[in-house]
Amino acid sequence: MEIIKGVGIGDGLAKGKLIPLKKGTGGSHRLSLPDALEKAKALLDELYQNAKKTVGEEKAEIFSIRKMLLEDEDYLNRLDENVKKGLSPLMAVEEAGDHFFRFFSSLEDEYLSARAFDISELTTLLTGILKGEGFSFLTPTEDSILVMEELTAEQVFLLQDPKITGVISEKGNPNAHASILAAARSLPLLLLPEALSLNGLFGDAILDCEKGSLFLSPDEETLRAYEEKKAKRKIRKAVLQKLKGQADKTKDGVEIKVYANVNHPEEIDAVMENDAKGVGLFRSEFLLQNGVLPKEEEQFLIYRSMLEKMKDRLLIVRTMDFGADKCAPFPFPTEERNPALGLRGIRYSFTFPEILTTQLRALCRASVYGNLGIMFPMVSSKGELTEAKARLQDVQKTLRKENIPVKEHILTGVMIETPAAALISDVLARDADFFSIGTNDLTQYALAADRENPSLAPFITADHPAIMRLIALTAENARKAGIWAGICGELAKDLTLTESLIQMGIREFSLPPSMILPMRERIQNTISVPGKESYVSL
């Protein structure tokens, strides 16, 4: 047996025979361009119906839009002109795709410019059909885990056969549309570079997305463990479902806010499905697509849609946290030898103020549609918080002068991510409505250990006494100021620490949507009063 590590999407499990789907495996048959267009339209109709049943009409709409583009007169005329010029059907599609991609990308209108991505996906779909790449229509005879170069949004819904138990994709990232849709459809997906070069292709395998592991030629012990885990999950899921609608309170009646971390607007459905009381962290920097920031109107529509879906539940949006390990829309003024200690978070926003102003305008405009909170990242001084709040107030005043409705008071919070912020949390608490402790960065900076460096993993312990003291100090200063302190980093997911953190004074946890109900169960079995042995005494 061989164990290979990748990036798991969600926490799904899959067992089956690996089937490599290399391009061109569909045979040598070539379709004409009119036949390919008809096949593509029929396929998009099927995709729309499948998606509508499994993830709802809103997410399914993407396929309806793509069919409309495929029937657009300008697009069809372009294809026809290309064929008349002597281009092959394949080249005609590729040229038209390139032309309209550039055309839509250049448009100011946010809705129309977003169609550039759909044109790109349509081109991939049509060229695949023209080449006779038939893997999209695969019907396996036994349980199978498909291995492909890149899973697309279309393929997520083409792979409806119950014998397709999971997918391994060489390309992709957790925030790609295909990954989000796969998670929404509960399709186990593992991102694994060079997967098509694995020695164990065509053999039996087990996929564990929770661990990000692929088990090639699993032994009897691993097979038994898989079956046991699958059975336990089924029972566990039924137990957790009964917690929906219940309060997040400790045994002694202390209410704890259980919120969700969100990377993409489409995850709001999962937030509501898992009965989170709000969103404690929306990582808005992931709205950046191909290095391009959404304009004000597009951001406004995104935030408004999220707030409307959330109804009265709190949605906390972190202003865009560029720098360090995250791509940024504008180049850094100087080369950064140590990005983790460089121009990131609020520092980047102050350096490129148009980013912050655009986002704050969009957020303030959306504030009247629900319960909004704004959180500033990487604040490490009173001056930075004062400046950030001043810019928010300036935006509010400007919008009111433009007769644009804005909520009178918008909750503003601070990410506590540096030891400096934790140590002056008593000062910051005077001007904040809440704290959210980002334990990933707080741990990195307190222990002087780069969390992106795998060789340092043995030296990074999230529950190190120094980290616990910083958390306890922050929570205590928040309590004294009459505001709440929460945790939105990886530490929040460690349910073995939940009771100690609550006893320190933590009153909010923000976790992945799938962790909401397990956290509720843990809280209901917790006492908020410190015992004899507690991190509080460290």
C-alpha positions in Angstrom: 0.0 0.0 0.0 1.2 3.5 -0.8 -0.2 6.7 0.8 0.0 10.0 -1.3 -0.9 13.4 0.1 -2.9 16.1 -1.8 -5.4 18.8 -1.0 -8.8 17.4 -0.1 -12.0 19.4 -0.9 -14.5 18.9 1.9 -14.4 15.7 4.0 -15.7 13.1 1.6 -14.7 9.5 1.3 -14.5 7.4 -1.8 -13.5 3.9 -2.8 -13.0 2.4 -6.2 -10.7 1.6 -9.1 -8.6 4.5 -10.5 -9.5 5.4 -14.0 -7.1 7.8 -15.8 -8.9 10.2 -18.2 -6.2 11.5 -20.5 -7.2 13.8 -23.3 -8.1 12.1 -26.5 -9.4 8.9 -24.8 -12.8 9.3 -26.4 -11.7 7.9 -29.7 -10.7 9.3 -33.1 -14.2 10.2 -34.3 -14.5 13.9 -35.3 -17.8 15.8 -35.4 -18.8 18.6 -37.7 -19.1 22.1 -36.2 -23.0 22.1 -36.4 -23.2 18.7 -34.8 -20.8 19.8 -32.1 -22.9 22.8 -31.4 -26.1 20.8 -31.1 -24.3 18.3 -28.9 -23.0 21.0 -26.6 -26.5 22.6 -26.3 -28.1 19.3 -25.5 -25.4 18.7 -22.9 -25.9 22.1 -21.3 -29.6 21.4 -21.0 -28.8 18.2 -19.3 -26.3 19.9 -17.0 -28.9 22.5 -16.0 -31.5 20.0 -15.1 -29.0 17.8 -13.1 -27.6 20.9 -11.2 -31.1 22.2 -10.5 -32.0 19.0 -8.7 -28.8 18.6 -6.8 -27.6 22.2 -5.8 -30.5 24.4 -6.7 -31.7 26.7 -9.5 -29.3 29.6 -8.6 -26.1 27.5 -9.0 -27.6 25.8 -12.1 -28.1 29.1 -13.9 -24.5 29.0 -15.0 -25.3 26.4 -17.6 -28.3 28.2 -18.8 -26.2 31.4 -19.4 -23.6 29.3 -21.3 -26.3 27.9 -23.6 -27.5 31.4 -24.3 -23.9 32.4 -25.3 -23.7 29.4 -27.5 -26.9 30.5 -29.3 -25.7 34.2 -29.6 -26.0 35.5 -33.1 -22.6 37.4 -33.0 -20.9 34.2 -31.7 -22.4 32.0 -34.4 -21.6 34.5 -37.1 -18.0 34.6 -36.0 -17.8 30.8 -36.2 -19.3 30.9 -39.7 -16.9 33.6 -40.9 -13.9 31.6 -39.6 -15.1 28.4 -41.4 -15.5 30.5 -44.6 -12.0 31.7 -44.2 -10.8 28.1 -44.4 -10.2 27.5 -40.7 -10.9 24.0 -39.4 -13.9 23.6 -37.0 -11.5 23.3 -34.1 -9.5 26.4 -35.1 -12.7 28.3 -35.8 -13.9 27.6 -32.2 -10.6 28.5 -30.7 -10.3 31.8 -32.6 -13.9 32.8 -31.7 -13.3 31.9 -28.1 -10.2 34.0 -27.9 -11.9 37.0 -29.7 -15.0 37.0 -27.4 -12.9 36.3 -24.2 -10.9 39.5 -25.0 -14.1 41.4 -25.8 -15.9 40.6 -22.6 -12.8 41.1 -20.5 -12.5 44.6 -21.7 -16.1 45.7 -20.8 -16.8 48.0 -17.8 -20.1 46.3 -17.0 -19.4 43.8 -14.3 -22.1 41.3 -15.4 -20.9 41.3 -19.0 -17.2 41.2 -18.1 -17.9 38.1 -16.0 -19.0 36.3 -19.2 -15.4 36.1 -20.3 -15.0 33.1 -18.0 -18.1 31.4 -19.5 -16.7 31.9 -23.0 -13.4 30.2 -21.9 -15.3 27.3 -20.4 -17.5 27.0 -23.6 -14.4 26.9 -25.7 -13.0 24.0 -23.7 -16.3 22.2 -23.9 -16.7 22.6 -27.7 -13.1 21.7 -28.5 -13.4 18.6 -26.4 -16.5 17.5 -28.2 -14.8 18.3 -31.6 -11.8 16.2 -30.7 -14.0 13.3 -29.6 -12.8 13.4 -26.0 -15.5 11.2 -24.6 -14.5 11.0 -20.9 -17.4 13.4 -19.9 -19.9 10.7 -20.9 -18.1 7.8 -19.1 -20.3 5.1 -17.6 -18.1 2.9 -15.5 -19.1 -0.7 -14.8 -17.7 -0.7 -11.2 -17.0 1.8 -8.5 -14.4 4.2 -9.9 -12.3 7.2 -8.9 -11.6 9.3 -11.9 -8.2 10.8 -12.4 -8.1 13.8 -14.8 -6.0 16.8 -15.8 -8.6 19.4 -14.6 -12.2 19.0 -13.3 -14.5 21.7 -14.8 -17.8 23.0 -13.5 -19.6 21.1 -16.3 -18.0 17.8 -15.4 -19.1 18.1 -11.8 -22.6 17.6 -13.0 -21.8 15.3 -15.9 -20.4 12.8 -13.4 -23.8 11.7 -12.2 -23.3 7.9 -12.3 -23.4 6.6 -8.7 -20.5 4.3 -9.6 -18.3 7.5 -10.0 -17.4 7.7 -6.3 -14.7 10.4 -6.4 -12.4 12.5 -8.6 -8.7 13.4 -8.5 -7.7 16.5 -10.5 -4.1 17.5 -11.4 -5.1 21.2 -11.7 -7.4 23.4 -9.7 -7.6 25.2 -6.3 -10.0 25.1 -3.3 -11.6 28.3 -4.4 -12.2 27.5 -8.0 -15.8 27.2 -9.2 -15.4 23.5 -9.9 -14.2 22.9 -6.3 -17.0 24.9 -4.8 -19.6 23.0 -6.9 -18.0 19.7 -6.0 -18.3 20.5 -2.3 -21.9 21.6 -2.8 -22.7 18.3 -4.5 -20.7 16.3 -2.0 -18.5 14.9 -4.7 -15.2 13.7 -3.1 -12.4 15.7 -4.8 -8.6 15.6 -4.3 -6.3 18.1 -5.9 -3.0 16.3 -6.7 -0.4 17.5 -9.1 0.9 14.9 -11.6 -1.8 12.5 -10.6 -1.9 11.1 -14.2 1.7 9.9 -13.7 0.9 7.7 -10.6 2.2 4.2 -10.8 -1.0 2.8 -9.3 -3.3 3.9 -12.1 -6.0 1.3 -12.9 -5.6 -0.1 -9.5 -7.9 -0.1 -6.4 -7.8 3.0 -4.2 -9.4 4.9 -1.3 -9.8 8.6 -1.2 -10.0 10.4 2.1 -10.6 14.2 1.5 -10.6 15.0 5.2 -7.0 13.8 5.5 -6.1 14.8 1.9 -4.9 11.3 1.4 -5.0 8.8 -1.4 -4.4 5.1 -0.5 -3.2 3.1 -3.4 -3.8 -0.7 -3.3 -5.2 -0.4 0.2 -4.5 -3.4 2.5 -7.2 -5.2 4.5 -6.8 -3.1 7.6 -7.2 0.1 5.6 -10.3 -1.3 3.8 -11.9 -2.2 7.2 -11.1 1.2 8.5 -12.7 2.8 5.5 -15.9 0.8 6.0 -16.0 1.6 9.7 -15.5 5.3 9.1 -18.2 5.4 6.5 -20.7 3.7 8.8 -19.8 5.9 11.7 -20.2 9.0 9.6 -23.7 8.0 8.6 -24.8 7.5 12.2 -22.9 10.7 13.3 -24.6 12.8 10.7 -28.1 11.7 11.8 -27.2 12.6 15.4 -25.9 16.0 14.5 -28.9 16.9 12.3 -31.0 16.8 15.5 -29.0 19.8 16.8 -30.3 22.1 14.1 -32.4 24.9 15.6 -30.9 24.4 19.1 -29.1 27.1 21.1 -25.3 27.4 21.4 -25.2 27.5 25.2 -22.9 25.9 27.7 -24.3 23.6 30.5 -24.3 26.6 32.8 -26.3 28.8 30.3 -23.5 30.9 28.8 -24.3 31.8 25.2 -21.5 31.3 22.6 -21.7 32.6 19.1 -21.0 29.8 16.5 -20.2 31.4 13.1 -18.8 30.1 9.9 -15.7 30.9 7.9 -16.5 31.6 4.2 -14.1 31.9 1.2 -16.7 32.3 -1.5 -20.2 33.8 -1.7 -21.7 30.5 -2.9 -20.8 28.9 0.5 -23.6 30.9 2.1 -25.9 28.0 1.2 -23.8 25.7 3.3 -23.7 28.2 6.2 -27.5 28.2 6.3 -27.8 24.5 5.7 -25.6 23.8 8.8 -27.5 26.4 10.9 -24.6 28.7 11.7 -25.8 31.8 13.6 -23.7 34.0 11.3 -20.5 34.3 9.3 -17.6 35.3 11.5 -15.1 35.6 8.6 -15.7 36.2 4.9 -12.2 36.3 3.3 -13.1 38.9 0.7 -9.6 38.8 -1.0 -10.8 35.6 -2.7 -13.0 37.8 -4.8 -9.9 38.6 -6.8 -10.1 36.7 -10.1 -7.1 36.3 -12.4 -5.4 39.3 -10.7 -8.5 41.5 -11.3 -10.5 43.1 -8.5 -14.3 43.3 -8.8 -15.4 46.9 -9.3 -17.6 48.7 -6.7 -20.9 47.7 -8.3 -20.0 44.0 -8.6 -18.8 43.9 -5.0 -22.0 45.7 -3.8 -24.2 43.1 -5.6 -22.1 40.2 -4.0 -22.4 41.6 -0.5 -26.1 42.4 -0.9 -26.9 38.9 -2.1 -25.0 37.4 0.8 -26.7 39.6 3.3 -30.2 38.9 1.9 -29.5 35.1 2.0 -28.3 35.5 5.6 -31.6 37.3 6.6 -30.8 38.8 10.1 -27.7 36.7 10.8 -24.5 38.6 11.1 -22.1 38.7 8.2 -18.6 39.8 9.1 -16.5 40.8 6.0 -12.8 41.1 6.5 -11.4 43.8 4.3 -9.1 42.4 1.6 -6.0 40.8 3.2 -3.4 40.9 0.4 0.2 40.1 0.8 2.2 37.2 2.4 0.9 34.0 0.8 -2.0 35.7 -1.0 -1.9 37.1 -4.6 -2.3 40.9 -4.8 -3.7 43.1 -7.6 -1.0 45.7 -7.5 2.8 45.0 -7.4 4.6 45.8 -4.2 6.7 49.0 -4.2 9.8 47.0 -3.2 10.8 43.4 -3.4 9.9 41.6 -0.2 12.5 39.1 1.2 10.1 38.1 4.0 6.5 38.6 2.8 5.0 37.3 6.1 6.6 40.4 7.8 5.9 42.7 4.8 3.2 44.8 3.3 0.1 42.8 4.1 -3.4 43.2 5.5 -4.3 46.8 6.5 -0.8 47.9 5.5 -1.4 47.0 1.9 -4.8 48.7 2.0 -3.3 51.9 3.2 -0.6 51.7 0.5 -3.2 51.3 -2.2 -6.1 53.2 -0.7 -8.3 52.9 -3.8 -8.8 49.2 -2.9 -10.0 49.9 0.6 -12.2 52.9 -0.5 -13.9 50.8 -3.3 -14.6 48.0 -0.9 -15.9 50.2 1.9 -18.2 52.0 -0.5 -19.6 48.6 -1.7 -20.0 47.3 1.9 -21.6 50.5 3.2 -24.1 50.5 0.3 -24.9 46.8 1.1 -25.2 47.4 4.8 -28.9 48.4 4.6 -29.8 44.9 3.3 -28.9 42.9 6.4 -26.7 42.6 9.5 -23.2 43.6 8.5 -19.9 43.7 10.3 -16.5 44.9 8.9 -13.2 43.6 10.2 -9.7 45.0 9.6 -6.8 42.6 9.3 -3.3 42.8 10.6 -3.9 45.8 12.9 -1.0 46.2 15.3 -1.4 49.7 16.6 -4.1 52.1 17.8 -3.1 54.5 15.0 -3.9 51.9 12.3 -7.3 51.2 13.8 -8.1 54.9 14.1 -7.1 55.5 10.4 -9.1 52.5 9.2 -12.3 53.7 11.1 -11.7 57.3 9.8 -11.7 56.0 6.3 -14.9 54.1 6.9 -16.6 57.2 8.4 -15.4 59.3 5.4 -17.0 56.8 3.0 -20.3 56.8 5.0 -20.4 60.6 4.9 -19.6 60.7 1.1 -22.4 58.2 0.4 -24.9 60.1 2.4 -24.0 63.3 0.5 -24.7 61.3 -2.7 -28.2 60.4 -1.2 -27.2 56.7 -1.0 -28.7 54.9 2.0 -26.1 53.7 4.6 -26.7 51.9 7.9 -26.2 54.3 10.8 -23.9 52.0 12.8 -21.9 49.2 11.2 -20.1 46.8 13.6 -16.3 47.2 13.3 -13.9 44.6 14.5 -10.2 43.9 14.7 -8.2 40.8 13.7 -5.8 40.0 16.6 -3.0 38.4 14.6 0.2 39.8 16.1 1.6 39.7 19.6 1.6 43.5 19.4 -2.2 43.6 18.9 -2.8 41.1 21.7 -0.6 43.0 24.1 -2.4 46.3 23.5 -5.8 44.7 23.2 -7.0 46.8 26.1 -6.3 50.0 24.0 -7.8 48.5 20.8 -10.9 47.4 22.6 -11.9 51.0 23.3 -12.5 51.6 19.6 -13.7 48.2 18.4 -17.0 46.3 18.6 -15.4 42.9 18.7 -12.1 41.0 18.4 -11.5 38.0 16.2 -8.2 36.2 17.0 -6.5 34.8 13.9 -4.6 32.0 15.6 -2.7 30.9 12.5 -0.8 34.2 12.2 -0.7 34.8 15.9 1.1 31.5 16.3 3.4 32.2 13.5 4.5 35.5 14.8 4.6 34.5 18.5 6.8 31.4 17.9 8.9 33.0 15.1 8.0 30.0 12.8 6.9 30.4 9.2 3.7 28.4 8.9 4.4 28.0 5.1 7.6 26.2 5.8 6.8 22.4 6.1 10.1 21.7 7.9 9.0 23.9 10.8 5.7 21.9 11.4 7.2 20.0 14.3 8.0 23.3 16.1 4.6 24.9 15.7 2.1 24.0 18.4 -1.1 26.0 18.3 -1.8 25.4 22.0 1.7 26.6 23.1 1.4 28.2 26.5 2.5 31.6 25.0 -0.4 31.5 22.5 -2.8 30.6 25.2 -1.7 33.5 27.4 -2.1 35.9 24.5 -5.6 34.6 23.8 -6.5 34.8 27.5 -5.2 38.4 27.7 -7.2 39.4 24.6 -10.4 37.8 25.9 -10.0 39.4 29.3 -9.5 42.9 27.8 -12.5 42.4 25.6 -14.6 41.4 28.6 -13.5 44.5 30.5 -14.4 46.7 27.6 -17.8 45.1 27.1 -17.1 43.6 23.7 -16.7 40.0 22.6 -13.6 38.1 21.5 -13.7 35.1 19.2 -11.4 32.8 17.3 -11.4 32.3 13.6 -8.1 30.4 13.0 -7.4 26.7 12.9 -7.4 26.5 16.7 -11.2 27.0 16.7 -11.5 23.6 15.0 -9.8 21.8 17.9 -12.7 20.7 20.0 -10.4 19.4 22.7 -9.6 23.0 23.5 -13.1 24.4 23.3 -13.8 24.3 27.0 -10.5 25.9 28.0 -11.0 28.6 25.4 -14.5 29.3 26.7 -13.2 29.4 30.3 -10.7 32.0 29.2 -13.5 34.2 28.0 -13.8 33.3 24.3 -17.4 33.9 23.3 -17.4 33.3 19.5 -16.0 30.5 17.3 -15.8 30.8 13.5 -15.3 27.5 11.7 -15.9 25.8 8.3 -19.6 25.2 7.8 -19.2 21.5 8.3 -17.9 22.1 11.8 -20.9 24.1 13.0 -23.0 21.3 14.4 -20.1 19.4 16.0 -19.1 22.6 17.8 -22.7 23.1 19.0 -22.6 19.7 20.5 -19.3 20.4 22.2 -20.5 23.7 23.6 -23.6 22.1 25.1 -21.4 19.7 27.0 -19.1 22.4 28.3 -18.9 24.4 31.5 -17.8 28.1 31.3 -16.3 28.2 34.8 -12.5 27.3 35.0 -11.6 24.2 36.8 -8.5 23.4 38.8 -6.5 22.5 35.6 -6.9 25.1 32.9 -4.9 27.1 30.5 -6.3 30.2 32.2 -3.8 29.7 35.1 -0.8 29.5 32.8 
